[in-house]
Amino acid sequence: MQLRVKVKYMATAREIAGAREETIEIDNSSTLMDLLRMLAEKYGQKMHDYLFDKATGKPQPHLRFLLDGRSVHMINEFDTALSDEATLLIVPPVSGG
């Protein structure tokens, strides 16, 4: 069985993906990390480098990932199991003054 997960892109991720959002089909036992790896594979090295820290291989600490409106750091981080019709928002760093 496949899950359908909506991914919403902002800023650089939007430029790399060439879209504001898309729906991805992924195995029903997949985690958020599986989805991020799938996106990196789909969009190539540029997306990989945007999503993952080169030194650690972990998701970039300056990016925020919201799953159904909740920060993944408030739930089960990148081991969070995905659910059908979930929405992932990839948020770049925000600065202002």
Secondary structure, DSSP 8 states (H G I E B T S, - for coil): -EEEEEEE--HHHHHHHTSSEEEEEEETT-BHHHHHHHHHHHH-HHHHHHHB-TTT-SB-TT-EEEETTEEGGGTTGGG-B--TT-EEEEE------
